[in-house]
Amino acid sequence: MAVRVLPDFLINQIAAGEVVERPASVVKELVENALDAGADQIMIDVTDGGRTLISVIDNGCGMGREDLSRAITRHATSKLPDDDLLNINFMGFRGEALPSIASVSDMTIDTCNGMDENGWQIDATTGEIRPSDWESGTRIRVQNLFAKTPARLKFLRGDRAEMMSVLDVVKRLAMARSDVGFTLNNKWRFPKDEDLLSRIESVMGDDVVGRMLEIDATSKTNSGMKLTGYISAPTLRRASSVDQFLFVNGRPVKDKVLVGALRAAYMDVMHAREFPLCALYLTVPTNAVDVNVSPAKTEVHFLEPTHVRSFIIKTLRDRLAQTMVVPCAPARPMAMQAPVSAPRFDFGIRRDAFRVCDNIAQVSTPIFENAGPDVRACEDLPIVDECAPVVESAPDMPLGRVVGQVGNKYIIAQNGDDMIIVDQHAAHERITYEKLRNNKIKTQPLLTPIVVNMRAEDVMAVMSIADEMKKSGLHIGEFGEDAIAIFEKPADWDMDWGAVLRTIADEVRANGHSSGLGEKLHLKLANYACHHSVRAGQKLDLVQMDALLRDIERTQRAGQCNHGRPVYKIIPITEIDTWFERL
């Protein structure tokens, strides 16, 4: 079969298959071009989910006649002035969008650069350019999308589904540029120069108000790497990742490194089947990230992905650790209670028991070092039936003074005029979990190494994160080209190590990292903490309750247990007044 050069129209249609997947892809490319043109007001109109019409109007710099004629030519762009693909500072840069869209639709462009005596209009199908009365900026109209490629048209979803995809694209671009005003179908409006927190509330919904945590951190090892934005408190979550907005150098991305880091940061404060909300902006030097990975430009490659991941995880975990910030109102002393020095309620690990749930290996001895003989499990604590005096509230006691216990489940406390309800099991569970997590993992050297046969590519994948796995107590090394030897493992932690390592290899090859071993360790600690904490239904005396509150005040990430349930609830007196119609 003879080799021939394909005609231009077919080349463009093939390229369009990579760039223009659906109407949302068209909107993304056109709006990105508008942003590159310096627009600060962008109007988008979509009819029939984008099949009939997509119109994008901007107030950017516009184009002259010559630029307009070149704009619909493949691989023609103004966004690579130095021809350097490692130093890209624009949203669109490939020079593929407009000719690809034109090859599968009827497209017209009206534009004016403010310097010519009139505007210009081009019919992308014929290439004809004629004067236009357009006065400033650019308007692009895309009609009859995929009419020239019926096979692609029949794969489009319903109008509502396509419209939802368009809205998602607009939201992500609006989150990327809160200084720009966006309007979609005159229905969804995002005002110009909106502060970021207000833009987040506009995009994500009113339930985020007052429940987002600000992030602002700079890498100590790489001064050019910075992370800013907001993440949700652990008690605010979604059933999907729809409200996770991630950006690299201002570009919306769906990157596996960033998604994995976000998941790892929330691992022990949120259930695995729930998703936090976020708007995170990662800034890295342009030569440290490659955005020229896919035509959709939603994937990036980092020069140092491990460093990026660890930086994000540490930053988010440090911020989540500050969630135990309770406004401390002035407390009024109780006249009938004399202050006493309450003994500290020392929750911890027993040396003679370490049992977890059935789906995890049963352990007979602790896998943690530094668990001294003075540490006691909750079931060893005495229960005192009679009332004991309690410590009065103080400025360093944000959870206030204990009032009593309800249903042998909840501790009622008072701080000023605020009533505080504490879930005793959730509170003790968090305390126990943090004690376990902060103990060094005890490892068990093996007289005979466990050898796991694997494919050569899997061996390379696992060994690439060997240092990370050592932190979880698993010491490994290469055993030839197609096997891995386990020399040390967490004490009394028995499982199918072959299956574990193969799963880790699959995750590393797919995502560049693996959290599998860390998640198994977290599950083990979480179950132990749950099973060895104060139970719901267990009666506590006032001294024990006060000590529990003081311990949770000193504990990191104390706002929720390791399953994501809230530990305490603050009810202001004003809210109580509304219950009794006193306002």
Helices and strands as residue ranges (DSSP letters): H 8-19, H 23-36, E 41-47, G 48-50, E 53-58, H 65-71, H 97-103, E 106-112, E 119-123, E 129-132, E 137-143, H 150-153, H 159-176, E 181-184, E 188-190, H 196-204, G 206-208, E 212-218, E 226-232, E 237-238, E 244-248, E 251-253, H 256-265, E 275-276, E 278-283, G 286-288, E 289-290, E 301-302, H 305-320, G 378-380, E 401-406, E 410-415, E 418-423, H 424-438, E 443-453, H 456-463, H 466-470, E 475-478, E 483-490, H 497-511, H 516-531, H 542-553, E 568-571, H 573-579
